Amino acid sequence: MATFAKHKQKPSSPGADLLQAPGKLHKSRLLGGAFCFLSACSGIPAGHGPVRLLHQMDANAWTQDADPDDTLVVMDYEVGTRVCGRTLTAAAAAALSANEDAVFGDACGGRVVLVRSSSTPRHQSDWAAIAAHEAFHSAVQYTVLRPRFDSVSFPGYPSLADLPLISSLSVDLATAIQAGNSEGVCTTIDNLMKSSDSVRDYFLYRSYWEWPAEHYMRHSAMKRSSYEEYLGRRASWGGGRGNPLYEVGVLALDQVEARLGRTEWQREYLSGEAPINMLAKANACAPPLPKSFQVDFSATDIFEAAGDG
Ligand SMILES: [Zn+2]
């Protein structure tokens, strides 16, 4: 996976705790419901190491429970930097060094999300969007949601050979939704379910976890800005991780929402329905996934036990 490091500055020295050192905290605060990063508001340039900001859940965009209401999101995180005195486990550090954009844990007196430098947008104006997306994973999906058993296990990253099909299924779905072509939506879902195990399982996994997060981001932090312009910028960071499979989630859940209302689809999601099934039902086709029981879910701690750092 290629990374874009132009916005990066010198790496943190090993063991540094920039998040705790006095005078180096870039606290964020909420002003009139919008994020204001102290670093941006006061002219401190970006890229000077980790910057912490607080995402407050938007009760309009997510109508159901969230825990906690405020999530601390650390942008531009470099492996090796301690977080409020805590040290990442080797597994969490390895995950960030490999494919994971962010890891989730408890530190600094609450829930934290660490977004690695290579997945941090170059434009600070996009940080609130990423914070909203990641805070949703942390405060809703990893806490309140009891996920469907069939959607818990990550099936693994797709091979390069699978990417074009994943992409074209996503684009076909988006095109059909935008055209109000229910038959096209149903045909595409059918094609998805008939595709290889690796394509199908990856698509279904991402649609379950990422569609609601992306929809939440779109309707909270990005409610007054252009999603299309954001997508254009997103292609330029994180190795072009912006991909149609995430993007179609906003269209899909907007369509579901137009039919059911926001409160109802979000209730159904928490009750065990999968977004792909909701999309199918909104287009009068058969839900592709059978009913699945829900399981308790707790993420692995990303920090060494206190005192080990
Ligand atoms: Zn995500």
Residues whose N, C-alpha, C, O or C-beta is under 5 A from the ligand:
A	BS01	ZN	E210 A213
